[in-house]
Protein backbone atom coordinates (compact mmCIF):
# COMPACT_ATOMS: atom_id res chain seq x y z
CA UNK A 1 0.00 0.00 0.00
CA UNK A 2 2.78 2.47 0.84
CA UNK A 3 5.49 3.62 -1.54
CA UNK A 4 7.51 5.66 0.96
CA UNK A 5 7.50 7.71 4.14
CA UNK A 6 8.97 11.20 4.46
CA UNK A 7 9.51 13.43 7.49
CA UNK A 8 10.71 16.99 7.74
CA UNK A 9 13.80 18.28 9.48
CA UNK A 10 15.26 21.71 10.12
CA UNK A 11 18.72 20.18 10.63
CA UNK A 12 19.56 17.53 8.05
CA UNK A 13 23.03 16.93 9.53
CA UNK A 14 21.49 16.07 12.91
CA UNK A 15 18.80 14.00 11.18
CA UNK A 16 21.45 12.08 9.21
CA UNK A 17 23.37 11.28 12.41
CA UNK A 18 20.17 9.94 14.02
CA UNK A 19 18.76 8.01 11.05
CA UNK A 20 22.13 6.58 10.01
CA UNK A 21 22.43 5.21 13.57
CA UNK A 22 18.97 3.63 13.78
CA UNK A 23 19.00 2.19 10.27
CA UNK A 24 22.57 0.83 10.28
CA UNK A 25 21.76 -0.80 13.65
CA UNK A 26 19.26 -3.00 11.78
CA UNK A 27 21.36 -3.73 8.69
CA UNK A 28 20.54 -0.85 6.35
CA UNK A 29 23.08 1.41 4.69
CA UNK A 30 23.67 5.02 5.73
CA UNK A 31 21.49 7.55 3.94
CA UNK A 32 22.39 9.17 0.66
CA UNK A 33 21.58 12.72 -0.36
CA UNK A 34 19.55 12.99 -3.55
CA UNK A 35 19.83 15.87 -6.05
CA UNK A 36 17.08 17.79 -4.19
CA UNK A 37 19.04 17.64 -0.92
CA UNK A 38 16.80 15.03 0.74
CA UNK A 39 18.20 12.15 2.78
CA UNK A 40 17.16 8.81 1.29
CA UNK A 41 17.22 5.44 3.04
CA UNK A 42 16.39 2.25 1.14
CA UNK A 43 16.04 -1.13 2.88
CA UNK A 44 14.10 -4.32 2.19
CA UNK A 45 12.03 -2.70 -0.55
CA UNK A 46 11.03 0.33 1.53
CA UNK A 47 12.03 3.98 1.17
CA UNK A 48 12.29 6.53 3.96
CA UNK A 49 13.19 10.17 3.24
CA UNK A 50 14.04 13.22 5.34
CA UNK A 51 13.75 16.72 3.88
CA UNK A 52 13.63 20.38 4.74
CA UNK A 53 9.98 21.48 4.37
CA UNK A 54 9.48 22.68 0.79
CA UNK A 55 7.21 25.52 1.91
CA UNK A 56 10.09 27.16 3.81
CA UNK A 57 8.22 26.98 7.12
CA UNK A 58 9.71 25.37 10.25
CA UNK A 59 9.42 21.62 10.63
CA UNK A 60 6.60 20.27 12.78
CA UNK A 61 5.78 16.69 13.72
CA UNK A 62 2.35 15.17 13.27
CA UNK A 63 0.33 15.03 16.47
CA UNK A 64 -1.00 11.47 16.75
CA UNK A 65 1.26 10.22 13.96
CA UNK A 66 3.58 7.24 14.42
CA UNK A 67 5.92 5.74 11.84
CA UNK A 68 6.47 2.03 12.43
CA UNK A 69 9.52 0.09 11.27
CA UNK A 70 9.30 -3.71 10.96
CA UNK A 71 11.97 -5.59 12.88
CA UNK A 72 13.02 -9.22 12.47
CA UNK A 73 13.26 -9.92 16.21
CA UNK A 74 13.27 -8.19 19.62
CA UNK A 75 17.08 -7.97 19.62
CA UNK A 76 16.97 -5.94 16.41
CA UNK A 77 14.34 -3.62 17.93
CA UNK A 78 16.54 -3.17 21.01
CA UNK A 79 19.59 -2.36 18.83
CA UNK A 80 17.48 0.19 16.89
CA UNK A 81 16.26 1.79 20.14
CA UNK A 82 19.72 1.91 21.74
CA UNK A 83 21.33 3.39 18.61
CA UNK A 84 18.60 6.00 18.27
CA UNK A 85 18.81 7.09 21.90
CA UNK A 86 22.61 7.41 21.60
CA UNK A 87 22.26 9.48 18.42
CA UNK A 88 19.94 12.17 19.79
CA UNK A 89 16.58 10.40 19.88
CA UNK A 90 14.35 10.51 22.96
CA UNK A 91 12.98 7.27 24.40
CA UNK A 92 9.23 7.64 25.00
CA UNK A 93 6.31 5.62 26.34
CA UNK A 94 7.05 2.33 28.09
CA UNK A 95 10.51 0.76 27.81
CA UNK A 96 10.97 -1.62 24.87
CA UNK A 97 9.14 -4.88 25.46
CA UNK A 98 6.30 -7.22 24.66
CA UNK A 99 2.73 -5.90 24.65
CA UNK A 100 -0.47 -7.92 24.40
CA UNK A 101 -3.24 -6.49 22.23
CA UNK A 102 -6.27 -7.77 20.29
CA UNK A 103 -4.12 -8.17 17.15
CA UNK A 104 -1.60 -10.44 18.89
CA UNK A 105 1.64 -10.14 20.79
CA UNK A 106 3.91 -7.27 19.72
CA UNK A 107 7.41 -6.24 20.75
CA UNK A 108 7.50 -2.43 20.64
CA UNK A 109 10.20 0.21 21.15
CA UNK A 110 9.40 3.93 20.79
CA UNK A 111 11.57 6.99 20.12
CA UNK A 112 11.14 10.56 19.03
CA UNK A 113 13.68 11.66 16.45
CA UNK A 114 15.56 14.97 16.94
CA UNK A 115 12.69 16.84 15.21
CA UNK A 116 9.98 15.25 17.37
CA UNK A 117 8.63 12.63 14.95
CA UNK A 118 7.28 9.56 16.77
CA UNK A 119 8.90 6.32 15.63
CA UNK A 120 8.26 2.70 16.60
CA UNK A 121 10.26 -0.48 16.08
CA UNK A 122 7.80 -3.39 15.91
CA UNK A 123 8.30 -7.14 15.94
CA UNK A 124 5.33 -9.49 15.82
CA UNK A 125 5.38 -12.38 18.30
C-alpha positions as CSV (number, residue, x, y, z in Angstrom):
1,X,0.0,0.0,0.0
2,X,2.8,2.5,0.8
3,X,5.5,3.6,-1.5
4,X,7.5,5.7,1.0
5,X,7.5,7.7,4.1
6,X,9.0,11.2,4.5
7,X,9.5,13.4,7.5
8,X,10.7,17.0,7.7
9,X,13.8,18.3,9.5
10,X,15.3,21.7,10.1
11,X,18.7,20.2,10.6
12,X,19.6,17.5,8.0
13,X,23.0,16.9,9.5
14,X,21.5,16.1,12.9
15,X,18.8,14.0,11.2
16,X,21.5,12.1,9.2
17,X,23.4,11.3,12.4
18,X,20.2,9.9,14.0
19,X,18.8,8.0,11.1
20,X,22.1,6.6,10.0
21,X,22.4,5.2,13.6
22,X,19.0,3.6,13.8
23,X,19.0,2.2,10.3
24,X,22.6,0.8,10.3
25,X,21.8,-0.8,13.6
26,X,19.3,-3.0,11.8
27,X,21.4,-3.7,8.7
28,X,20.5,-0.9,6.3
29,X,23.1,1.4,4.7
30,X,23.7,5.0,5.7
31,X,21.5,7.6,3.9
32,X,22.4,9.2,0.7
33,X,21.6,12.7,-0.4
34,X,19.5,13.0,-3.5
35,X,19.8,15.9,-6.1
36,X,17.1,17.8,-4.2
37,X,19.0,17.6,-0.9
38,X,16.8,15.0,0.7
39,X,18.2,12.2,2.8
40,X,17.2,8.8,1.3
41,X,17.2,5.4,3.0
42,X,16.4,2.2,1.1
43,X,16.0,-1.1,2.9
44,X,14.1,-4.3,2.2
45,X,12.0,-2.7,-0.6
46,X,11.0,0.3,1.5
47,X,12.0,4.0,1.2
48,X,12.3,6.5,4.0
49,X,13.2,10.2,3.2
50,X,14.0,13.2,5.3
51,X,13.7,16.7,3.9
52,X,13.6,20.4,4.7
53,X,10.0,21.5,4.4
54,X,9.5,22.7,0.8
55,X,7.2,25.5,1.9
56,X,10.1,27.2,3.8
57,X,8.2,27.0,7.1
58,X,9.7,25.4,10.2
59,X,9.4,21.6,10.6
60,X,6.6,20.3,12.8
61,X,5.8,16.7,13.7
62,X,2.3,15.2,13.3
63,X,0.3,15.0,16.5
64,X,-1.0,11.5,16.8
65,X,1.3,10.2,14.0
66,X,3.6,7.2,14.4
67,X,5.9,5.7,11.8
68,X,6.5,2.0,12.4
69,X,9.5,0.1,11.3
70,X,9.3,-3.7,11.0
71,X,12.0,-5.6,12.9
72,X,13.0,-9.2,12.5
73,X,13.3,-9.9,16.2
74,X,13.3,-8.2,19.6
75,X,17.1,-8.0,19.6
76,X,17.0,-5.9,16.4
77,X,14.3,-3.6,17.9
78,X,16.5,-3.2,21.0
79,X,19.6,-2.4,18.8
80,X,17.5,0.2,16.9
81,X,16.3,1.8,20.1
82,X,19.7,1.9,21.7
83,X,21.3,3.4,18.6
84,X,18.6,6.0,18.3
85,X,18.8,7.1,21.9
86,X,22.6,7.4,21.6
87,X,22.3,9.5,18.4
88,X,19.9,12.2,19.8
89,X,16.6,10.4,19.9
90,X,14.3,10.5,23.0
91,X,13.0,7.3,24.4
92,X,9.2,7.6,25.0
93,X,6.3,5.6,26.3
94,X,7.0,2.3,28.1
95,X,10.5,0.8,27.8
96,X,11.0,-1.6,24.9
97,X,9.1,-4.9,25.5
98,X,6.3,-7.2,24.7
99,X,2.7,-5.9,24.7
100,X,-0.5,-7.9,24.4
101,X,-3.2,-6.5,22.2
102,X,-6.3,-7.8,20.3
103,X,-4.1,-8.2,17.1
104,X,-1.6,-10.4,18.9
105,X,1.6,-10.1,20.8
106,X,3.9,-7.3,19.7
107,X,7.4,-6.2,20.8
108,X,7.5,-2.4,20.6
109,X,10.2,0.2,21.1
110,X,9.4,3.9,20.8
111,X,11.6,7.0,20.1
112,X,11.1,10.6,19.0
113,X,13.7,11.7,16.5
114,X,15.6,15.0,16.9
115,X,12.7,16.8,15.2
116,X,10.0,15.2,17.4
117,X,8.6,12.6,15.0
118,X,7.3,9.6,16.8
119,X,8.9,6.3,15.6
120,X,8.3,2.7,16.6
121,X,10.3,-0.5,16.1
122,X,7.8,-3.4,15.9
123,X,8.3,-7.1,15.9
124,X,5.3,-9.5,15.8
125,X,5.4,-12.4,18.3
